[in-house]
Structures are given as C-alpha cells and as structure tokens.
Amino acid sequence: MKNIAKKVWVTLLADWLPLVNWMVLIFYLSSLGGDKIPHLNRFSLDKIAHFVEYFILGYLMIRAFSDSFPNMSLTKAMVLSIILCALYAASDEWHQGFVKTRDCDFFDFIFDFLGSSAAALTFVYRKESKDNAEYKAF
C-alpha cells in the first residue's frame, strides 16, 4: 500500500505539477495588460509565440495522461489532451477580453490549437516509434 501511495505522489509531482504550473503561467501572462508584455509587432512572431506556448501545454498534458493512466490508449489520451487544451485556449482568449489593452483574438486561438495538437501528435508518433523499435529488438 505504501508503494502505491508513493507512486501516486511521484506521478502527481512529476507529471501534473508542471502541467498546472504552466497553465497558471499562461493565465498570469494573459492577465497582464498589453502595456506590460513585450509587443511582437509582427503577426508571425505573435502567432509563433502562441504556437510554442501551447505546444508545451499540449506536451505536458498528454504526458500527464499517458503516465498517469497507462491503460488509456494513446489515441484517447491524444484526443482528450487536444480537447482540454482547446478549451483552455478558448477560456484564455475569453479571459483576455476582460483585460485592459488586451483583446480576444480568434487567430490566437487557432495557433494555440495547432500548437497543442502538434505536440500531442508528436508525442504519439515518438512513443509509437519507440515502442516499435523495442518490439523489433526482440
């Protein structure tokens, strides 16, 4: 019983704490007024920043699900991660609509969605490639 409790705590700290911390950081940055964050005047730089921010979130999300629920299929973990990241991105953009000098931007949401989806797909591809390589080694 003690080993199970230890494993739960290790999983919580190793997988879920980084995810929650990243989500808190996103929320904090979204709550800053537009005058308090660096301006990325070029459309492409802003969208790349959104893509990377949510790529990290998507990776942390699918890793947490994959490690915490080993019986869950990778496909299910991927779909769940993408949906939850998309909901978080939508709520983040909605939240920005209430912050002075910030606004809700549909294209930001699109790049958030693309970043988290790319991370989930990359995670699944790498995990399946690794599993296939181990299988072929035997």
N, C-alpha and C positions, 0 to 999 in steps of 0.2 A: 504494500500500500504506500509506503514511504517513497519508493522509486517512482510510482505513478504521479504522486504529488510533485516530486522534483522535476519530472519530465514536463508536467503542465507549466510549472513556473519558468523553466528554461524556454519552453516554446513561447510563452507569453512575453518574456523579456527579449528573446532573440528575434521573434517574428512580428509580434503585434505592437510592441512598444515603438520600434522605428516607424511603422506604418502610422500609428496615432500621432507621433511627433511630427511626421511630415505633413499630415492633414492639419495639425494645429499651425504649423508654419505657413501653409497655404492660406489658411483663414486669417492669420495675423497679417500677412502681406496684403491680402485683399482688403483688410480693414484700414490700411494706411491711405491717407489722402493722396491723390495723384501728384501733389507737390512734394511728397515725402519719399517717393520712389524714383529711381532713375528713369528718365524718359528714353524709350527706344523709338526714336522718331521714325525709323524705317519700319514699314509694315512687316517686312520679312523677319527682322530681328525680334520684334514683339511676338510674332507667331512661333518662331523657333523657341523662344523662352517658354511659351505656353506648352509647346510640344514636349520639351525636355522636362519641365516641371511635372507634367502628368505621365510622362514615360516612367519617371522614378516612382510616382504614386502607383501606377499600374504594375510595375515590377514588384514593389513591396506588397501590394495587395495579393497578387497571385502566389507569391512566395509564401505569404502567411496562410492562405487557404491550402496550398499544396502540402506544406509542412504540418499544419495542424490537423488536417483531415486526410490522412494517407489513403483512405478507402474511397475518397471522392475522385472521380475521373478527372483527368487533366482538362478535358473539354468542358466539363461542368464548372471547374474552378476558373477556367478562362472566361466563360460566358458570365459567370457571377461577378468576376473581377471587373470586366468591361462594363457591365450594367451599373455596379456600385460606383465605379469611377465616373461614369457618365452622369449619374445622379448627383454625385458630389460636385462635379464641374458645373452642372446646371444650377445647383444651390449656391455655388461660389459666384457665378455670374449674377444671379439674382441678388445676392448679398451686396455685390459691388454697386448695384443700382441705388442703394441707400447710403453709400459713402460719398461725401462731398468730393467733387472734382474727379469722380470715377463714374463709369457707366457700364451697363450690361452690354456685352458685345457678342453677338451670335458667332462670329468668326473665331473669337477666342474659345468659345465652347467647342467648335469644330476641331480646332487644333488640340485642345485638351483631350477630346475623344480620340483623335488619331494617335496622340502620344500614348495614352493608356492602352489602346488596342494594339499598337505596335509592340509595346512591352510585353503584353500577355502572349501575343503570337510568338515573339522571340523566345520567351521563357518556355513555351510548349515545344517549339522547334528544338531548342537546345536540350531540353530534358529528354525528348524522344530520341534525338541523335545520340545522346549519351547512353540511354537505355539500349538502343540498337547496337552500339559499339560494344557494350558489356556483354550483350547476348551473343554477338558474333565471336567474341573472345573465347567462348566456351565451346 
